[in-house]
């Protein structure tokens, strides 16, 4: 199936052109509360539709999602830029949950998510010596959101104040699942060290956690007791994962939720995005800017420019070859292009280059295969990053990618000379329908 989708994505490109200084073009064709849990039944198969769920058999849209963003009054001004990138006033629904009211002199921006102040959690137990008891407050966001009693909510989605959601793709992913059933959806950490300490079976909160209404209805009944039972757990997401284990609903893993538990540059990872719509990015204030030599927030804005033109294709990888020149080209649409002046097989091209380290700063391991970030300059790809994007009149897009870096000073190999002449890469592609992701259910239940 993956091979089919790679071929499909590649075939949908009409052409790729390369521009040098001389403007030449090269064209390529295409248990106090245990009574709330029935241990004899799996809730994953016995969900009950409640009156608060719209029973009309229609497609889930953004208004059916209630976001709960974990934030702090002291850090919000430094992190709000990330939420402001994806939040759409009067379209998206939800709240930033703060530990206290903002300062009297702070005016809350109209374009930011509205805020609410979390309830007092000082009575709850928290004994994790290396953690922060704010985990208790953040774990209860789903409960406090549910208890607001807002109408027509199908999904509760939690994230952090430095999480960027790609909401169109989130809607596409959630539409794969019956919101009348119990689902717990998200992703793991990229760093094995984190999964070993916390869990492989939980959704990591920074990458986003999606909980269907029927599951939330059961979760809120036992959540406070769970928080006390798992008082030694580090994070809010780990506590929620413990509750899910008691309810009996496993994690449904979606590859587009990105916790981004990495250090360094994410360009090697995002240049080889899995075959799944990108849903979220986290820790954007920790990792390097997505586009080198650009401000962190501005680099995300650049990617979002392409996302707004073709959300389904954003960061989807395709690759092709020029056998006459022995070139291999890997395209992460709307983000970057890697040009290798040698022939590489598909397995190599789809494997992320290790431009990053684990969350604790080690070279590896990760929960996916990686390949070295070559020290030898002539083994490195020539990299291009999104410069401009246009929507054409015929249902296509034109994206331009500009080379960053002075490769002539780094590699003197004469075989690189023709490739080094390329300054700009243009890609024309058909706009990818979200329906393609509904046809392929690329998810894992752990």
C-alpha positions as CSV (number, residue, x, y, z in Angstrom):
1,X,0.0,0.0,0.0
2,X,2.8,2.4,0.8
3,X,4.5,1.7,-2.5
4,X,1.2,2.4,-4.3
5,X,0.7,5.7,-2.5
6,X,4.3,6.8,-3.2
7,X,3.7,6.0,-6.9
8,X,0.3,7.8,-6.8
9,X,1.8,10.9,-5.2
10,X,4.7,10.9,-7.7
11,X,2.4,10.4,-10.7
12,X,0.3,13.3,-9.7
13,X,3.2,15.7,-10.2
14,X,3.1,17.2,-13.7
15,X,6.7,18.4,-13.7
16,X,9.7,19.4,-11.7
17,X,12.0,22.1,-13.1
18,X,15.4,23.2,-12.0
19,X,16.7,26.7,-12.5
20,X,20.3,27.7,-12.6
21,X,21.9,31.1,-12.8
22,X,21.7,30.9,-16.6
23,X,17.9,30.3,-16.4
24,X,18.1,26.9,-18.0
25,X,15.3,24.5,-17.3
26,X,15.4,20.7,-17.0
27,X,12.0,19.0,-17.2
28,X,10.9,15.8,-15.7
29,X,7.8,13.9,-16.6
30,X,5.9,12.3,-14.2
31,X,-10.5,2.6,42.9
32,X,-13.0,4.7,44.7
33,X,-14.5,5.1,41.4
34,X,-14.1,1.6,40.0
35,X,-17.8,1.3,39.8
36,X,-17.7,3.5,36.8
37,X,-15.7,0.8,34.9
38,X,-17.2,-2.4,33.7
39,X,-14.2,-4.7,33.6
40,X,-16.2,-7.4,31.8
41,X,-16.8,-5.3,28.7
42,X,-14.4,-3.5,26.3
43,X,-15.7,0.0,25.9
44,X,-14.0,0.1,22.5
45,X,-16.9,-2.2,21.3
46,X,-19.8,-1.1,23.5
47,X,-19.9,2.7,23.2
48,X,-23.2,4.3,23.7
49,X,-24.4,7.4,21.7
50,X,-25.5,10.1,24.1
51,X,-28.0,12.9,23.6
52,X,-25.2,15.5,23.3
53,X,-23.9,13.9,20.1
54,X,-25.3,14.9,16.7
55,X,-26.8,11.6,15.5
56,X,-27.1,12.9,11.9
57,X,-25.0,10.7,9.7
58,X,-22.8,13.5,8.2
59,X,-19.2,14.4,8.0
60,X,-17.2,15.7,11.0
61,X,-16.1,19.3,10.5
62,X,-14.0,21.7,12.5
63,X,-16.9,22.9,14.6
64,X,-17.4,19.4,16.0
65,X,-14.0,19.6,17.7
66,X,-13.4,21.3,21.1
67,X,-9.8,22.1,21.7
68,X,-8.2,22.2,25.2
69,X,-4.8,23.9,25.2
70,X,-2.6,23.6,28.3
71,X,-1.0,27.0,29.1
72,X,0.3,29.2,31.8
73,X,-0.4,32.9,32.5
74,X,3.4,33.5,33.0
75,X,4.5,31.9,29.7
76,X,1.5,32.6,27.4
77,X,3.0,35.9,26.0
78,X,6.1,34.0,24.9
79,X,4.3,31.1,23.4
80,X,1.0,32.4,22.0
81,X,2.5,32.9,18.6
82,X,2.3,29.2,18.0
83,X,-1.4,29.0,18.8
84,X,-2.1,32.1,16.8
85,X,-0.7,30.4,13.7
86,X,-3.5,27.9,13.5
87,X,-6.4,29.3,15.6
88,X,-9.3,30.7,13.5
89,X,-11.6,33.0,15.6
90,X,-15.2,32.2,15.1
91,X,-14.3,28.9,13.4
92,X,-12.2,26.8,15.8
93,X,-13.8,26.1,19.3
94,X,-12.0,25.7,22.6
95,X,-10.0,27.4,25.2
96,X,-6.5,27.9,26.6
97,X,-6.6,26.7,30.2
98,X,-4.4,28.9,32.4
99,X,-3.3,28.4,36.0
100,X,-4.4,31.9,36.9
101,X,-5.9,35.0,35.4
102,X,-3.6,37.1,33.2
103,X,-2.2,40.3,34.7
104,X,-4.5,43.3,35.0
105,X,-2.5,45.2,32.4
106,X,-2.5,42.3,29.9
107,X,-5.1,42.6,27.2
108,X,-6.1,39.3,25.7
109,X,-5.8,39.4,21.9
110,X,-9.0,38.8,19.9
111,X,-7.2,36.6,17.4
112,X,-6.0,34.2,20.2
113,X,-8.0,31.3,21.6
114,X,-10.2,32.5,24.5
115,X,-9.0,31.5,27.9
116,X,-10.4,29.9,31.1
117,X,-8.7,29.4,34.5
118,X,-8.4,25.8,35.7
119,X,-9.9,24.7,38.9
120,X,-7.8,24.4,42.1
121,X,-5.9,21.1,42.1
122,X,-4.0,21.5,45.4
123,X,-5.9,18.6,47.0
124,X,-4.7,16.1,44.5
125,X,-1.7,13.9,45.2
126,X,1.5,14.4,43.1
127,X,4.7,12.6,44.1
128,X,6.8,12.4,41.0
129,X,10.1,13.9,42.2
130,X,11.4,15.0,38.8
131,X,8.1,16.4,37.5
132,X,5.8,19.4,38.1
133,X,2.4,19.2,39.7
134,X,1.0,21.3,36.9
135,X,0.5,17.9,35.3
136,X,-2.5,17.4,37.5
137,X,-4.2,20.6,36.3
138,X,-3.5,19.9,32.6
139,X,-4.7,16.3,32.9
140,X,-8.1,17.7,34.1
141,X,-8.5,19.9,31.0
142,X,-10.6,17.2,29.2
143,X,-12.8,16.9,32.3
144,X,-13.3,20.7,32.7
145,X,-13.9,21.0,28.9
146,X,-16.5,18.2,29.0
147,X,-18.3,19.8,32.0
148,X,-18.9,23.0,30.1
149,X,-21.7,21.1,28.3
150,X,-21.1,22.7,24.9
151,X,-23.4,21.4,22.2
152,X,-22.5,19.4,19.1
153,X,-19.1,18.3,20.3
154,X,-17.8,15.0,18.8
155,X,-14.2,15.2,19.7
156,X,-12.1,16.6,22.5
157,X,-8.5,17.5,21.3
158,X,-5.8,18.4,23.8
159,X,-2.5,20.0,23.1
160,X,0.1,22.4,24.5
161,X,0.6,26.1,24.0
162,X,3.6,25.4,21.8
163,X,1.7,22.9,19.6
164,X,0.7,23.8,16.0
165,X,-2.3,21.9,14.7
166,X,-3.0,21.5,11.0
167,X,-6.8,21.6,11.6
168,X,-7.9,20.6,8.1
169,X,-5.8,17.4,8.3
170,X,-7.0,16.8,11.8
171,X,-10.6,16.8,10.5
172,X,-9.6,14.5,7.7
173,X,-8.0,12.0,10.2
174,X,-10.9,12.1,12.6
175,X,-13.4,11.5,9.8
176,X,-11.8,8.0,9.4
177,X,-13.4,7.1,12.8
178,X,-16.9,6.7,14.1
179,X,-17.3,9.5,16.6
180,X,-20.1,7.5,18.2
181,X,-17.6,4.9,19.4
182,X,-14.8,5.2,21.9
183,X,-11.5,6.3,20.4
184,X,-8.3,7.4,22.0
185,X,-6.1,8.8,19.2
186,X,-2.6,10.2,19.1
187,X,1.1,9.4,18.7
188,X,4.1,8.3,20.6
189,X,7.4,10.0,21.3
190,X,10.0,9.8,18.6
191,X,12.7,9.0,21.2
192,X,12.8,5.5,22.5
193,X,14.1,6.7,25.9
194,X,10.9,8.7,26.4
195,X,8.6,5.8,25.4
196,X,10.5,3.5,27.8
197,X,10.2,5.8,30.7
198,X,6.6,6.9,30.1
199,X,4.8,4.4,27.8
200,X,4.4,3.1,24.2
201,X,0.7,2.7,24.8
202,X,-0.2,6.4,25.5
203,X,-0.8,9.4,23.3
204,X,1.8,12.1,24.0
205,X,0.0,15.3,24.9
206,X,2.2,17.9,23.1
207,X,1.6,16.1,19.8
208,X,-2.1,16.1,20.5
209,X,-4.7,13.7,22.0
210,X,-8.1,13.2,20.4
211,X,-10.8,11.6,22.5
212,X,-14.3,10.8,21.2
213,X,-17.3,12.1,23.1
214,X,-18.5,8.7,24.4
215,X,-15.0,7.9,25.7
216,X,-14.7,11.4,27.3
217,X,-18.1,10.7,29.0
218,X,-16.7,7.7,30.8
219,X,-13.2,9.2,31.4
220,X,-14.5,12.2,33.3
221,X,-16.2,9.9,35.8
222,X,-13.0,8.3,36.9
223,X,-10.4,10.9,36.0
224,X,-10.0,12.4,39.5
225,X,-9.5,9.0,41.0
226,X,-7.1,8.1,38.3
227,X,-5.0,11.2,39.0
228,X,-4.6,10.2,42.6
229,X,-4.0,6.5,41.8
230,X,-1.2,7.5,39.4
231,X,0.2,10.2,41.6
232,X,3.7,9.1,40.8
233,X,3.3,9.5,37.0
234,X,5.3,12.4,35.5
235,X,3.0,14.0,33.0
236,X,-0.7,14.7,32.3
237,X,-0.7,12.5,29.2
238,X,0.7,9.6,31.2
239,X,-2.0,10.0,33.8
240,X,-4.7,10.0,31.1
241,X,-3.0,6.9,29.5
242,X,-3.3,5.1,32.9
243,X,-7.1,5.9,32.9
244,X,-7.5,4.6,29.4
245,X,-5.9,1.3,30.5
246,X,-8.5,1.0,33.3
247,X,-11.3,1.8,30.9
248,X,-9.9,-0.7,28.4
249,X,-9.6,1.5,25.3
250,X,-6.2,1.1,23.6
251,X,-4.3,3.9,21.8
252,X,-5.1,4.3,18.1
253,X,-1.8,5.6,16.7
254,X,-1.9,8.1,13.8
255,X,1.4,8.9,12.2
256,X,0.6,12.6,11.6
257,X,0.6,13.5,15.4
258,X,4.2,14.7,16.1
259,X,5.4,15.0,19.7
260,X,8.8,16.1,18.4
261,X,10.8,14.8,21.3
262,X,14.0,15.6,19.5
263,X,16.8,18.1,19.7
264,X,18.5,19.9,16.8
265,X,17.1,20.2,13.3
266,X,13.9,18.4,12.3
267,X,14.6,18.9,8.6
268,X,15.8,15.3,8.1
269,X,12.5,14.0,9.7
270,X,10.1,16.3,7.9
271,X,11.8,15.8,4.6
272,X,10.6,12.1,4.8
273,X,7.2,12.5,6.4
274,X,5.2,9.3,6.8
275,X,2.4,8.6,4.3
276,X,-0.2,10.2,6.5
277,X,-1.6,13.8,6.7
278,X,0.5,16.0,9.0
279,X,-1.7,16.8,12.0
280,X,0.5,18.5,14.5
281,X,4.0,19.7,15.4
282,X,5.2,20.3,19.0
283,X,8.3,21.7,20.7
284,X,8.7,24.3,18.0
285,X,10.4,26.6,20.5
286,X,13.0,23.9,21.3
287,X,14.1,22.5,17.9
288,X,15.9,24.6,15.3
289,X,13.9,26.7,12.9
290,X,12.2,24.5,10.3
291,X,13.8,26.5,7.5
292,X,17.5,27.4,8.1
293,X,18.4,31.1,8.5
294,X,14.8,32.0,9.2
295,X,13.0,32.9,12.4
296,X,11.2,29.9,14.0
297,X,7.7,31.4,13.8
298,X,8.3,32.8,10.3
299,X,9.5,29.4,9.1
300,X,6.2,27.8,10.3
301,X,4.3,30.6,8.6
302,X,6.0,29.7,5.3
303,X,5.0,26.1,5.6
304,X,1.4,27.1,6.4
305,X,1.3,29.2,3.2
306,X,1.6,26.0,1.3
307,X,-0.7,24.1,3.7
308,X,-3.5,26.6,3.0
309,X,-3.1,25.9,-0.8
310,X,-3.1,22.1,-0.5
311,X,-3.5,20.8,3.1
312,X,-3.5,17.1,2.1
313,X,-0.3,17.2,0.2
314,X,1.7,19.2,2.8
315,X,5.0,17.5,3.6
316,X,4.1,14.4,1.6
317,X,7.2,12.8,0.2
318,X,7.7,11.9,-3.5
319,X,10.9,11.0,-5.2
320,X,12.1,10.6,-8.8
321,X,15.3,10.1,-10.8
322,X,17.3,11.6,-13.7
323,X,19.1,8.5,-14.8
324,X,21.1,10.5,-17.4
325,X,22.7,12.7,-14.7
326,X,22.5,10.1,-12.0
327,X,20.4,12.4,-9.8
328,X,17.9,11.4,-7.1
329,X,15.3,14.0,-6.1
330,X,13.2,13.8,-2.9
331,X,10.3,16.2,-2.6
332,X,8.6,17.1,0.7
333,X,5.8,19.1,-0.8
334,X,5.4,22.6,0.7
335,X,8.6,22.3,2.7
336,X,11.8,21.1,1.1
337,X,13.6,19.3,-1.7
338,X,16.8,17.2,-1.4
339,X,18.8,16.8,-4.6
340,X,21.4,13.9,-4.4
341,X,23.9,13.9,-7.3
342,X,24.0,10.1,-7.2
343,X,21.4,7.3,-7.5
344,X,19.8,6.2,-4.2
345,X,17.2,3.5,-3.8
346,X,13.7,4.3,-2.5
347,X,14.4,2.7,0.9
348,X,17.3,5.1,1.5
349,X,15.3,8.1,0.3
350,X,12.4,7.4,2.6
351,X,14.6,7.0,5.7
352,X,15.1,10.2,7.7
353,X,18.6,11.7,7.7
354,X,19.7,12.1,11.3
355,X,19.9,15.9,11.6
356,X,18.5,15.6,15.1
357,X,19.2,13.9,18.4
358,X,17.0,12.2,21.0
359,X,15.3,14.3,23.6
360,X,18.1,13.6,26.1
361,X,20.8,14.5,23.5
362,X,21.9,11.0,22.3
363,X,22.5,10.0,18.7
364,X,19.8,7.3,18.8
365,X,17.6,5.2,19.1
366,X,14.4,6.4,17.7
367,X,11.0,4.7,17.1
368,X,11.8,4.7,13.3
369,X,14.8,3.9,11.2
370,X,17.3,6.7,10.5
371,X,20.5,7.1,8.4
372,X,23.6,9.2,9.1
373,X,23.8,12.9,8.6
374,X,26.9,12.6,6.6
375,X,30.0,14.5,7.7
376,X,31.6,14.3,4.3
377,X,30.2,17.3,2.4
378,X,30.0,15.6,-1.0
379,X,27.7,12.9,0.4
380,X,25.2,15.4,1.7
381,X,22.1,16.3,-0.4
382,X,21.8,19.8,-1.9
383,X,18.8,21.2,0.0
384,X,16.1,23.7,-1.1
385,X,13.4,25.2,1.0
386,X,10.0,26.6,0.2
387,X,10.2,30.1,-1.2
388,X,6.8,30.8,-2.9
389,X,3.6,28.9,-3.6
390,X,0.8,29.7,-6.1
391,X,-2.5,28.2,-6.8
392,X,-3.1,27.8,-10.6
393,X,-6.4,28.0,-12.4
394,X,-6.5,24.4,-13.4
395,X,-6.6,22.7,-10.0
396,X,-2.9,22.7,-9.6
397,X,-0.2,24.4,-7.5
398,X,3.2,25.8,-8.3
399,X,5.7,25.7,-5.5
400,X,9.2,27.2,-5.7
401,X,12.1,26.0,-3.5
402,X,15.3,28.1,-3.1
403,X,18.7,26.7,-2.3
404,X,20.1,27.6,1.1
405,X,23.8,27.4,1.8
406,X,27.1,27.9,-0.2
407,X,27.8,24.3,-1.3
408,X,30.7,25.3,-3.6
409,X,32.8,26.0,-0.6
410,X,31.9,22.7,1.0
411,X,32.4,20.3,-1.9
412,X,35.0,20.4,-4.6
413,X,34.0,17.2,-6.3
414,X,33.6,17.9,-10.0
415,X,30.7,15.5,-10.3
416,X,28.7,17.9,-8.2
417,X,29.2,20.9,-10.5
418,X,26.0,20.4,-12.7
419,X,23.9,20.0,-9.5
420,X,25.5,22.9,-7.9
421,X,24.4,25.1,-10.8
422,X,20.7,24.6,-9.7
423,X,19.6,27.6,-7.6
424,X,15.8,27.1,-7.7
425,X,13.4,24.1,-8.1
426,X,9.8,24.5,-9.3
427,X,7.2,21.8,-8.7
428,X,3.8,21.7,-10.3
429,X,1.3,19.3,-8.7
430,X,-2.4,18.5,-8.7
431,X,-4.2,19.5,-5.6
432,X,-4.6,16.4,-3.5
433,X,-8.1,15.6,-2.4
434,X,-8.5,14.7,1.3
435,X,-10.5,11.7,0.1
436,X,-7.3,9.9,-0.6
437,X,-6.7,9.6,3.1
438,X,-10.1,8.2,3.7
439,X,-9.4,5.4,1.3
440,X,-6.3,4.4,3.1
441,X,-6.5,3.7,6.9
442,X,-2.9,4.0,8.0
443,X,-3.3,3.6,11.7
444,X,-2.0,1.3,14.4
445,X,-3.7,0.1,17.6
446,X,-1.2,-0.7,20.2
